[in-house]
Amino acid sequence: MISVPPLVAGVELGGTKIVCLLARGPDAIEDRVQLPTTRPDETLAAIERVLDGWGRFDALGIASFGPIAIDRDAADYGQITSTPKPHWAGTDVARRLAARYEVPTGFHTDVVGAALAEARWGAAAGLRDVAYVTVGTGIGVGLIANGVPVDGLTHSELGHLRPDRLAGDDWIGICPFHGGCLEGLAAGPAIGARAGRKGEDIAADDPVWEPVAHVLAQLCHTLVLTGVPRRIVMGGGVMVGNDHLFPRIRAAMVKSLAGYIALPEIAEPAFVVPPALGGNAGPLGAIVLGGQALTQHLASFTAS
């Protein structure tokens, strides 16, 4: 008997746009709707209009920009917390949508969602231990170990680590919280501010890329030392279309590690790679989150 995957509504809530996906998987997408991210009430009402139009689905997954509260026992579960995005701090997302649709609901960061999707169907297919790095408007990391997100007190915010700097690079950075953290030095707006022009106008041989690649290699150095990822997938607007960054980042990462982790696969081109799912990595990650929530719900129901 062939088992049909559940029909899941997925919402990727990004800083500038939302993608709503109704799907059973990457080869069974029934609808895809893109919306702009504006003020919270306006944005959430627009999402609800899309989901209402779909009617019944088996589960809901939400992959959101962060930071977010993921502890289901906490009073602020389901909320966006200390984001610098105007008006969004304290916005309830997951509880509001879960109450409206009354289906098992998964909620996590957009980067964790993308990591789950790339591990299930994309550039890390077949691997249960993966890191997904997005380098775009911000920098975020989703870590997956044994097929599930690496969580504890909260989710990771590795984009705000303070990296070892390239000799002579004393640019102050633009993060409103930390100045010269990874995000403040190598996210899209930081590269534009550092270069004085938009990233798409910067040639591959421009010297601005050297400190950027160094900073991103420092992030990969840190990820290797966690002992988790068997592959690092790097996506986001900065990485897409800038394939020249990948060999630079790999080489700088290996140099920085200085032979401390003596595993040959770390130096291979297949260790740090671009995503395979493109713009659907985040939305498909929301589908995975919804599917996982449904599985957990059915397991708890059976156990009781």
N, C-alpha and C positions, 0 to 999 in steps of 0.2 A: 504494500500500500504506500503510495507516495504522499508524504506529508507536505502540506502547503504552508509556507512561512506566514506568520501573522501579518496583517495589514497594520502598518504603523504610521502615525502622523509624526513627522520630525520637524522641529523648528531650530534653525541655526540663527541665533540672535547675535548679530555683529554690531560693531560700533557705527557703521555707516549704512548697512543693509541687512535685511532679514531674508532668509530663504526658507520657505515652507515646502516640505516634501511629503507626499503620500506614496508609500512604497512598501514593497516586501523585500527589496534588495536592489542592487545596482542595475539588474536586468529586468526589474519589474517595478518601474516607476510609473505610477498612475497620474500624478500631477506634480507640477513644480511651479511655485509662485514666488516672485521676488518683490519685496517691499522696501521702502526707505526706512531707516531708523530715525525717528524724530523724537518728540517728547514721549515720556513713558505711557501715559494714558492713551494718547493717539495711536502709538505703535501697537500696544497690546490689543486695543480694540480692532485694529486692522488685522492682526493675527487671528483674532477670534472670528472675524467675518470669514476668513479663508477656511478655518477649521470647521466652522458651522456649516459651510457649504459642502464640505466633504461628507457630512453625515457621520455614520458610525465607523469607528476604527477600533482595533484591539488594544492599542497602547499608544502612549505619547512619549516622545523623547525631546528634550530641550538641551541644546548645546549653546551656552551663552558666553559672551564676553564677561570678563571678571574685573575684580575679584567677586566671588559669589560665596554664599553660605551653603555648604553641602551636608552639614550635620543634621540629620532628620529629627534629632531630639532637641535641637536648639530652637529658641523662639524665633530666630531670624532665618530659619531654613527656607531656601527657595528665593532669597533676596539677593540682589546685587548690592555689594557693600561699599568699600571705599574707592569707588571708581572716580577718576578725574572727569569723566564724561558728565557735562552739566545736566542736572535734574534727575539723574538715574540712581544716585546713591540711596539705598533704602527701598528701592522698588521691589515689590513682591511679584515674582514671575511664576515660579513653579507651583506654589500653593494656589494661586489664583486660577491657573489653567487646569491644574489637577481637579480642583473643586468643580469647575465648569463641565468637564468632560467625563469625570468619574471612571477613568480607566487607569491602570498602572502607569505611573509616570516616572521616567528617568530624568535626572537633572545633573548636569556637570558642565565643565568649561568647554568652550568651543575647541580648544586644542586637545583635550582628552577625547572629545568626540572624533576629531580628525584622526587621532592616533588609533582609536578603535576601528575606524573604517579602513584605514590603510593596512592595519594588521589583518583585518577580515578579508578585504577584497583588493587591496592596492599594492604599494611598493614593498610592504613587509608581510605579504600574504604567507601564511604558514608559520609565522613567528609569533610567539606569545609574550615576548619581552621586547618592547619597542619604545622609542621616544619620537614624538612628533614635535618639531620646532616650527613655529610660525614667525616670520620676520616680515612685518608689514607696518601698519600704523603703530603697533606695539610689538613686543617680543614675548611670546609665551611658549610653554613647554607642557605637553601631555606625556606622562610616563605611564606605561602599561607593563605590569608584571604578571605572568601566568594568566594573561587574558583579561585582567581587571585593572582599573585605575589604582595607582599608588597614592593612597590617601592616609591621612592621620588626623591631626588637629584641624587641618584644612587641606586644600589642594596646593600644589606647588606654584610658586611665583618666581621661577628661576630667571625670568627676564629682568629681575631687579637685583641680581647679584652684581657686586662691584668687581670687575675683572682686573687681572694684571694688564697693565697698559703697555703698548708698544713704546719702545724707547723714543723719546722726543714728542710723543703724543700727549699734550697737556690740555687739549680742548675740554671745556668744562662740562659739556653735555646738556641736555634739555629736559631731563625727567623732572617734573615738579616736586617729586618726593626725594630723589636721590642724586640729581644732577648727572654724574658720570657713571650710572649703572649701565648694564648691557642695553636696555631699551633706550636710555638717554644718549647712548653713543652710536647705536647701529640700527635702530628702527628707521623706517622710511622718513619721517619728519626730521630725525636727527641727521641723516645723511644729507637731506636737502639743506638743512641749516648749516651743516659743516661745509658743503660744497658751494652754497649760494645759488643753487638752481635745482630743479626737479630731478629726481633720480633717473627718470627715463631719458633725460638729456645728458647724462654723464656717460662718457665713453668707457669701454672696458679697460683701457690702459690709463685711465685717470688715476693719479696718485691717491685720491680720496678713498679708493677701495682697499688699499693696503691696511690702514688701521681698522677699517670695518671688518675685513676678513679675519684679522687678528683677534678682534673682540669676539666674533662669532666662533672662532676656533677655541677661545677660552671657555665658551659655553659648552662646546662639544667635549673638551677636556674634563669639565666638571661632570657631564653626563656619563662619560666612561668611568669615572671614579665612583659613581653611585653603584656600579656593578650590575645595573639593570639592563640597558638596551643591547640587544643583539644587532640592532640596526637603528640609525638615526635618520629620520625622514625630515627634510627641511623644505617648507613651503612658504607661502605668503607672497605679497606683492614685490618685496625686494628680491626674493630668490627667483621668482618666475621671470624668465627673459634674461637672467644674468647667470647663465651657466658657467661663466668664467670664475664665479665665486667658489664653486664646489671643489676644484682641485686646490685652490688657494687655502680654503678652510681645512681640507684634509691634511695638507702638508703642514700647516701651522699647528694643527692639533697634535699630529705625530711628533713634531719638534718639541712642543710644549710638554707632552707626556714624558719625553726623554727616556723612553724604553722602560718606564716603570711598570706598565701593564704589557707584559711580553706575549701578547696574543696576536698572531699574524693577521687575523681577519680585520683588526682595527685599522690597519694601514691599507686595506683593499678598497678600491673604488666603490664596492658594493656596501660599505659600512655607512657612509654618509651619502644619501641619495635624494633626488627630487621626488615629490609625490607622484602617484600614478592616477589618482582620482580627480585631479584638477579642482575645479570649483565645486565639485560635489563631495569633497572629503568631509567638510563640516556637516552639511545636511545629512549625508549618509551616516555620519557618526551619531547624529541625533536618532536615526532609525535604529542603530545598534543599541543606544541607551534605552530606547523604548522597549526593544526586544528583551534586553536584560531585565528591565523592571517587570515585564510580563512573566518571564521565567521565574524570577524570585517570588512573585505573587502566587504563581501556580504551585511552587514548591512549598511555600508556607501554608497554602490552603490544603495541600495534600497531607502535610505533616500534622495539621490540626484535625 
